[in-house]
């Protein structure tokens, strides 16, 4: 559908001045007619494609097993390296003063899917050799640990977790839940002694991994729930000798941490197994565009780039024109599931030829060949708003000729990591996107109604009369 709104602008220009006489000063009037055009006469076609594995270096650990009608059966376990702390307290502290050690796993409020009461147990193993890179979601941890490498076990559920606050975030009122797994104090003492004897081990995640390759976290009992651990760290408790103001000896208690790795240098990987419900497979076979995470389905579409450019050129018809915006809105249809599994919170739209490079490079969207949209739960749709730069790049650098590479687009569920800066006297709080990775934070599924998708280009056409 093409809508045209004409705006009549009366511009006055002084063509020239005559001498000061009784004659009228010479002038000319230029009648400029501007048409604001909105064109949405485009068609989107596409199909679901199975994603059997993911490459995802992420700080998220998805743990558990869940079976849901309308979705399938998903299990997830975790292997991860660690970001070492460079600030371990050694003043007045010896290894014998370390009292205890625990693995702390943090989830956001409501950071789980399924039954919050079902009993489940995790087992934590120490890895006995460094993890490979890159890793994928079908990674087999066999050979990286043995039964004798068990560090500890504990039950885990939202009900048994303890409330905590993220004091390192600008929004310190955000509440989290923490689960704890007791670790052997011998591990804490081993890390402490390494820090004192070889501090260079703690300079980078790569060096630290040579000393401590990481851990494998397995769901060793129970099913019915997936939990999204967004931060994992070792916490060590200790005593130390101090001196009071009066000069007397004293004993103080403290704690120190070895943080879970969360940088591009580090590596955390979710080991996923997904058996898709036959009902969902039939939907895909019937031509429905299903997106499903993690490691489920993504959608490949033909983006009608050439049609958009041709419509613009024809609409301008030799006059001056300026593209104001190009948007793609895709309605999403809920898929009925046994555990009320929600649609993906974010979708990435990227050139199919650039997708693997995007994921491997920890890229952020650039509005040139990659974009992301947040699910609008009120209107049940995803709206990609940054396509103007994509179209202009082809107009300006390819003479307006789109290639097959420009039109072959993949839409896939992603997790978007953000950081919120605090408001100051000079500026308001702002949210910055720091990472985009394949979605592993929770199971998700929805149907994209490509048959009802709307591409809309809005541009000005200016004709000087």
PLY file of the C-alpha trace (Angstrom):
ply
format ascii 1.0
element vertex 465
property float x
property float y
property float z
element edge 464
property int vertex1
property int vertex2
end_header
0.00 0.00 0.00
1.34 3.42 -0.97
0.13 6.56 0.79
1.07 10.03 -0.47
0.53 13.25 1.47
1.31 16.51 -0.36
2.65 19.48 1.53
2.58 22.85 -0.32
5.43 25.11 0.68
5.60 28.71 -0.52
9.19 29.92 -0.65
10.08 33.49 -1.51
13.46 34.33 -2.98
14.69 37.76 -3.89
15.97 37.43 -7.43
17.62 40.82 -7.62
17.41 44.42 -6.53
16.82 47.44 -8.77
17.84 51.06 -8.09
15.81 53.09 -5.57
12.99 54.32 -7.76
9.23 54.23 -7.66
9.35 50.86 -9.49
8.44 47.67 -7.57
11.44 45.75 -6.29
11.97 42.67 -8.47
11.15 39.28 -6.86
10.33 35.71 -7.81
8.16 33.11 -6.08
9.16 29.43 -6.10
6.35 26.95 -5.53
7.83 23.77 -4.02
5.60 20.77 -3.64
6.74 18.06 -1.25
5.16 14.65 -1.09
5.57 12.52 2.02
5.29 8.94 0.76
4.75 5.83 2.85
5.01 2.59 0.91
4.35 -0.84 2.40
3.49 -2.84 -0.71
6.04 -5.60 -0.08
5.92 -9.32 0.66
8.09 -11.34 3.06
8.65 -15.05 2.53
10.75 -17.44 4.58
11.01 -20.76 6.38
12.28 -22.23 9.63
15.73 -23.83 9.69
16.88 -26.22 12.42
19.81 -25.00 14.52
21.38 -28.15 15.92
24.11 -26.39 17.87
25.19 -22.95 18.99
28.48 -21.20 19.49
27.96 -19.07 22.57
30.61 -17.65 24.84
28.39 -16.32 27.55
28.17 -15.53 31.25
24.79 -17.29 31.42
24.59 -20.86 32.72
21.33 -22.64 31.95
20.93 -25.70 34.17
18.19 -28.31 34.43
15.79 -30.52 32.52
12.31 -29.63 31.35
9.69 -31.42 29.27
6.86 -29.39 27.82
4.12 -30.16 25.35
4.21 -27.81 22.39
7.95 -27.36 22.87
9.84 -30.56 23.60
12.40 -31.86 26.08
15.40 -29.68 26.90
18.37 -30.46 29.13
21.30 -28.19 29.81
24.58 -28.56 31.70
27.53 -26.20 31.93
31.30 -26.03 31.52
33.04 -22.79 32.37
36.41 -21.20 32.93
36.90 -18.43 35.50
37.98 -14.83 35.55
40.61 -14.73 38.33
40.56 -12.12 41.05
43.67 -9.94 41.24
42.85 -8.65 44.74
43.26 -11.60 47.12
43.95 -10.53 50.70
47.24 -12.00 51.94
48.13 -9.45 54.64
48.13 -11.29 57.95
46.49 -14.30 56.28
47.89 -17.79 55.80
46.37 -20.76 53.99
45.49 -22.36 57.32
43.30 -19.36 58.16
40.92 -20.11 55.27
37.81 -21.54 56.92
35.50 -22.57 54.08
34.72 -22.21 50.40
31.49 -22.22 48.41
30.34 -21.87 44.83
27.74 -19.09 44.58
25.29 -19.17 41.65
23.06 -16.15 41.16
19.75 -15.98 39.30
17.54 -12.95 38.71
14.07 -12.88 40.17
11.84 -15.17 38.07
14.94 -16.44 36.28
13.57 -19.93 35.87
11.09 -21.89 33.75
8.96 -24.73 35.05
8.03 -26.00 38.51
9.85 -24.06 41.24
9.15 -26.73 43.88
10.40 -29.89 42.18
13.53 -31.32 43.90
16.67 -31.10 41.77
20.37 -31.58 42.53
23.50 -30.23 40.85
26.96 -31.80 40.97
30.11 -29.72 40.40
33.27 -31.30 39.01
36.73 -29.83 38.57
37.97 -30.00 34.98
41.28 -31.80 34.57
42.35 -30.11 31.32
41.73 -26.87 29.45
38.60 -26.45 27.39
38.86 -26.19 23.59
38.04 -23.05 21.65
35.69 -22.52 19.97
33.10 -24.66 21.72
29.56 -25.45 20.71
26.40 -26.50 22.51
26.90 -30.16 21.52
30.27 -30.27 23.35
30.98 -33.63 25.02
32.68 -33.16 28.43
33.73 -36.82 28.58
37.44 -36.97 29.30
37.54 -33.51 30.88
36.58 -34.81 34.33
36.24 -38.06 36.28
34.15 -39.14 39.26
37.11 -38.39 41.54
37.03 -34.73 40.39
33.74 -34.10 42.23
33.95 -30.87 44.24
30.47 -30.79 45.73
26.72 -31.32 45.33
23.67 -29.35 46.44
19.96 -29.10 45.79
18.87 -26.02 43.85
15.55 -24.28 43.43
14.15 -20.75 43.59
12.54 -21.61 46.93
15.81 -22.67 48.57
17.81 -19.73 47.18
18.69 -16.71 49.32
17.77 -13.13 48.40
20.69 -10.85 47.48
21.30 -7.47 45.88
23.58 -6.54 43.01
25.60 -3.78 44.65
27.93 -3.49 41.65
25.15 -2.35 39.34
23.99 1.25 39.18
20.49 -0.04 39.94
21.49 -1.56 43.27
17.90 -2.23 44.27
17.63 -5.09 41.77
17.09 -8.27 43.74
18.66 -11.62 42.89
18.54 -15.10 44.36
21.67 -17.05 45.23
22.22 -20.81 45.44
25.26 -22.25 47.23
27.33 -25.39 46.74
29.87 -26.21 49.50
33.38 -26.58 48.08
36.39 -28.27 49.75
38.49 -25.78 51.73
41.53 -27.49 50.19
40.56 -25.86 46.86
40.54 -22.42 48.48
43.96 -23.04 50.02
45.35 -24.27 46.71
44.20 -21.08 44.96
45.53 -18.94 47.83
48.98 -20.54 47.74
49.14 -20.17 43.95
48.40 -16.46 44.28
51.20 -15.99 46.81
53.76 -18.08 44.97
52.88 -17.30 41.33
50.83 -14.08 41.13
51.26 -13.95 37.32
48.85 -16.90 37.12
46.08 -14.44 38.00
46.92 -11.86 35.33
44.59 -13.25 32.64
41.86 -15.90 32.28
44.14 -17.77 29.87
46.96 -18.06 32.39
44.56 -18.93 35.21
42.98 -21.71 33.11
46.37 -23.42 32.88
46.32 -23.72 36.68
42.56 -24.20 37.16
40.85 -25.24 33.89
37.33 -24.66 35.22
34.29 -26.66 36.31
31.57 -28.87 34.90
28.11 -28.36 36.45
25.74 -31.29 35.90
22.09 -31.73 36.75
22.49 -35.01 38.65
18.93 -35.47 39.93
15.41 -34.36 39.05
13.63 -32.69 36.16
10.90 -30.15 35.58
12.78 -26.85 35.76
15.41 -24.76 33.98
17.34 -22.15 36.00
19.28 -19.29 34.46
22.38 -18.57 36.54
23.61 -15.16 35.42
26.71 -15.01 37.62
28.87 -17.73 39.18
31.79 -17.26 41.56
33.86 -18.94 44.22
33.64 -17.28 47.63
36.25 -18.00 50.30
35.86 -17.19 54.01
38.90 -16.63 56.20
40.31 -15.18 59.44
43.23 -12.79 59.66
45.46 -11.27 62.32
44.93 -7.55 62.87
45.89 -4.98 65.48
43.42 -2.83 67.40
43.84 0.91 67.87
45.26 0.14 71.29
47.94 -2.05 69.75
46.49 -5.40 70.85
46.36 -8.45 68.59
42.96 -9.31 67.16
41.31 -11.73 64.75
39.04 -10.42 61.96
36.85 -12.33 59.55
36.71 -11.69 55.82
35.92 -13.15 52.43
37.46 -13.14 48.97
36.27 -14.14 45.53
37.41 -15.69 42.29
34.92 -14.42 39.74
33.17 -16.31 36.98
34.63 -15.35 33.61
32.60 -12.80 31.67
35.03 -11.29 29.17
35.75 -12.09 25.50
38.92 -13.83 26.66
36.95 -16.26 28.78
34.81 -19.21 27.98
31.51 -20.49 29.34
29.44 -22.96 27.41
26.01 -24.54 27.83
25.79 -28.20 26.83
22.33 -28.50 25.30
20.18 -31.43 24.22
16.81 -30.61 22.69
14.25 -33.10 21.48
11.61 -31.07 19.68
7.94 -31.93 20.15
6.61 -33.65 16.98
3.75 -31.12 16.99
6.28 -28.32 16.50
8.05 -30.24 13.76
4.71 -30.65 12.01
4.08 -26.90 12.24
7.41 -26.31 10.51
6.62 -28.96 7.88
3.33 -27.15 7.24
5.24 -23.97 6.45
4.93 -22.08 9.72
7.87 -19.83 10.59
8.80 -21.04 14.07
11.65 -19.54 16.10
12.71 -21.59 19.07
15.54 -21.38 21.61
17.97 -22.58 22.61
19.34 -24.59 19.68
15.88 -25.01 18.17
14.75 -23.15 15.06
15.67 -19.88 13.39
13.99 -18.37 10.33
15.58 -17.50 7.00
13.73 -14.90 4.96
14.01 -13.25 1.58
14.14 -9.54 2.33
12.75 -7.69 -0.74
15.57 -5.14 -0.83
15.46 -4.62 -4.58
11.70 -4.05 -4.51
12.15 -1.42 -1.79
14.81 0.38 -3.80
12.84 0.15 -7.05
9.69 1.50 -5.40
11.68 4.41 -4.00
13.26 5.23 -7.36
9.92 4.99 -9.16
8.22 7.06 -6.48
10.79 9.81 -6.77
10.64 9.59 -10.58
13.70 11.72 -11.26
12.95 14.33 -8.61
14.82 14.80 -5.39
14.04 12.29 -2.66
15.14 11.48 0.85
14.47 8.26 2.76
13.26 8.98 6.27
12.83 5.46 7.64
12.60 1.79 6.74
11.04 -0.58 9.27
10.06 -4.23 9.40
7.29 -5.30 11.79
6.63 -9.01 12.24
3.60 -10.15 14.28
4.28 -13.03 16.67
1.76 -15.71 17.54
1.91 -17.51 20.89
2.54 -21.25 20.78
0.62 -23.15 23.44
3.03 -25.04 25.69
2.76 -27.00 28.91
4.94 -24.60 30.93
3.78 -21.31 29.37
7.07 -20.92 27.53
7.30 -17.32 26.33
8.47 -15.88 22.97
12.15 -14.91 22.73
12.76 -11.52 24.31
15.08 -10.44 21.47
15.53 -11.39 17.83
18.64 -10.74 15.77
18.27 -10.05 12.04
21.56 -10.52 10.20
22.83 -11.37 6.75
22.98 -15.14 6.59
26.52 -14.92 5.20
27.58 -12.82 8.22
25.81 -14.74 10.98
28.65 -17.06 12.05
31.13 -14.18 11.88
28.79 -12.05 13.98
28.49 -14.69 16.71
32.16 -15.66 16.73
33.29 -12.05 16.91
31.16 -10.95 19.86
29.70 -8.33 17.52
27.11 -5.69 18.22
24.46 -4.72 15.69
25.56 -1.99 13.30
22.40 -1.20 11.24
24.40 -2.08 8.11
24.07 -5.85 8.04
22.69 -6.66 11.50
19.80 -5.43 13.64
17.90 -6.56 16.70
14.34 -6.12 17.92
12.77 -6.47 21.37
9.51 -8.37 21.73
6.55 -6.03 22.16
4.30 -8.05 24.46
1.46 -5.49 24.25
1.21 -5.62 20.48
2.69 -9.14 20.11
5.26 -8.25 17.48
8.92 -7.55 16.76
9.79 -4.24 15.09
13.16 -3.76 13.40
13.66 -0.02 12.99
17.20 0.47 11.70
16.94 -0.64 8.08
17.33 2.85 6.59
21.14 2.65 6.75
21.01 -0.82 5.16
19.07 0.45 2.13
21.16 3.63 1.81
24.37 1.59 1.79
23.15 -0.37 -1.23
21.89 2.79 -2.95
25.13 4.67 -2.43
27.73 1.94 -2.77
26.14 -0.61 -5.12
24.31 1.72 -7.50
21.04 0.53 -5.99
21.56 -3.07 -7.13
20.92 -5.63 -4.40
22.70 -8.97 -4.52
21.47 -12.36 -3.33
23.68 -11.86 -0.29
21.75 -8.66 0.56
18.39 -10.41 0.49
19.28 -13.68 2.28
18.57 -12.85 5.93
18.50 -14.96 9.10
16.31 -14.16 12.11
17.43 -15.90 15.28
16.75 -15.61 19.04
19.48 -13.85 21.02
20.35 -12.75 24.53
21.22 -9.06 24.78
23.47 -8.02 27.67
23.25 -4.41 28.81
24.90 -2.18 31.37
23.05 0.68 33.02
25.05 3.77 33.95
24.01 5.80 36.96
22.40 9.20 36.59
24.65 12.16 37.47
24.17 15.88 37.87
25.15 16.33 34.22
23.49 13.31 32.60
20.61 10.92 33.00
20.94 7.16 33.42
21.53 5.27 30.17
21.55 1.66 29.07
24.39 0.40 26.86
24.34 -2.88 24.92
27.57 -4.75 25.68
27.01 -8.16 24.10
24.66 -10.05 21.79
24.86 -13.85 21.79
22.64 -16.82 20.82
19.79 -17.19 23.30
20.55 -19.65 26.08
18.96 -17.83 29.01
15.67 -19.77 28.90
13.55 -21.97 26.64
11.50 -19.85 24.22
9.22 -20.36 21.23
6.92 -18.34 18.99
5.49 -18.33 15.47
6.46 -15.42 13.23
3.54 -14.43 11.01
5.53 -13.59 7.90
2.26 -13.50 5.96
1.26 -10.47 8.06
4.68 -8.83 8.24
4.87 -5.20 7.14
7.87 -3.49 5.57
7.33 0.24 5.49
9.51 2.83 3.74
8.80 6.51 4.30
10.47 9.13 2.12
10.10 12.71 0.92
9.71 13.52 -2.75
10.42 17.14 -3.63
9.42 18.74 -6.92
10.24 22.37 -7.69
7.48 23.84 -9.88
0 1
1 2
2 3
3 4
4 5
5 6
6 7
7 8
8 9
9 10
10 11
11 12
12 13
13 14
14 15
15 16
16 17
17 18
18 19
19 20
20 21
21 22
22 23
23 24
24 25
25 26
26 27
27 28
28 29
29 30
30 31
31 32
32 33
33 34
34 35
35 36
36 37
37 38
38 39
39 40
40 41
41 42
42 43
43 44
44 45
45 46
46 47
47 48
48 49
49 50
50 51
51 52
52 53
53 54
54 55
55 56
56 57
57 58
58 59
59 60
60 61
61 62
62 63
63 64
64 65
65 66
66 67
67 68
68 69
69 70
70 71
71 72
72 73
73 74
74 75
75 76
76 77
77 78
78 79
79 80
80 81
81 82
82 83
83 84
84 85
85 86
86 87
87 88
88 89
89 90
90 91
91 92
92 93
93 94
94 95
95 96
96 97
97 98
98 99
99 100
100 101
101 102
102 103
103 104
104 105
105 106
106 107
107 108
108 109
109 110
110 111
111 112
112 113
113 114
114 115
115 116
116 117
117 118
118 119
119 120
120 121
121 122
122 123
123 124
124 125
125 126
126 127
127 128
128 129
129 130
130 131
131 132
132 133
133 134
134 135
135 136
136 137
137 138
138 139
139 140
140 141
141 142
142 143
143 144
144 145
145 146
146 147
147 148
148 149
149 150
150 151
151 152
152 153
153 154
154 155
155 156
156 157
157 158
158 159
159 160
160 161
161 162
162 163
163 164
164 165
165 166
166 167
167 168
168 169
169 170
170 171
171 172
172 173
173 174
174 175
175 176
176 177
177 178
178 179
179 180
180 181
181 182
182 183
183 184
184 185
185 186
186 187
187 188
188 189
189 190
190 191
191 192
192 193
193 194
194 195
195 196
196 197
197 198
198 199
199 200
200 201
201 202
202 203
203 204
204 205
205 206
206 207
207 208
208 209
209 210
210 211
211 212
212 213
213 214
214 215
215 216
216 217
217 218
218 219
219 220
220 221
221 222
222 223
223 224
224 225
225 226
226 227
227 228
228 229
229 230
230 231
231 232
232 233
233 234
234 235
235 236
236 237
237 238
238 239
239 240
240 241
241 242
242 243
243 244
244 245
245 246
246 247
247 248
248 249
249 250
250 251
251 252
252 253
253 254
254 255
255 256
256 257
257 258
258 259
259 260
260 261
261 262
262 263
263 264
264 265
265 266
266 267
267 268
268 269
269 270
270 271
271 272
272 273
273 274
274 275
275 276
276 277
277 278
278 279
279 280
280 281
281 282
282 283
283 284
284 285
285 286
286 287
287 288
288 289
289 290
290 291
291 292
292 293
293 294
294 295
295 296
296 297
297 298
298 299
299 300
300 301
301 302
302 303
303 304
304 305
305 306
306 307
307 308
308 309
309 310
310 311
311 312
312 313
313 314
314 315
315 316
316 317
317 318
318 319
319 320
320 321
321 322
322 323
323 324
324 325
325 326
326 327
327 328
328 329
329 330
330 331
331 332
332 333
333 334
334 335
335 336
336 337
337 338
338 339
339 340
340 341
341 342
342 343
343 344
344 345
345 346
346 347
347 348
348 349
349 350
350 351
351 352
352 353
353 354
354 355
355 356
356 357
357 358
358 359
359 360
360 361
361 362
362 363
363 364
364 365
365 366
366 367
367 368
368 369
369 370
370 371
371 372
372 373
373 374
374 375
375 376
376 377
377 378
378 379
379 380
380 381
381 382
382 383
383 384
384 385
385 386
386 387
387 388
388 389
389 390
390 391
391 392
392 393
393 394
394 395
395 396
396 397
397 398
398 399
399 400
400 401
401 402
402 403
403 404
404 405
405 406
406 407
407 408
408 409
409 410
410 411
411 412
412 413
413 414
414 415
415 416
416 417
417 418
418 419
419 420
420 421
421 422
422 423
423 424
424 425
425 426
426 427
427 428
428 429
429 430
430 431
431 432
432 433
433 434
434 435
435 436
436 437
437 438
438 439
439 440
440 441
441 442
442 443
443 444
444 445
445 446
446 447
447 448
448 449
449 450
450 451
451 452
452 453
453 454
454 455
455 456
456 457
457 458
458 459
459 460
460 461
461 462
462 463
463 464
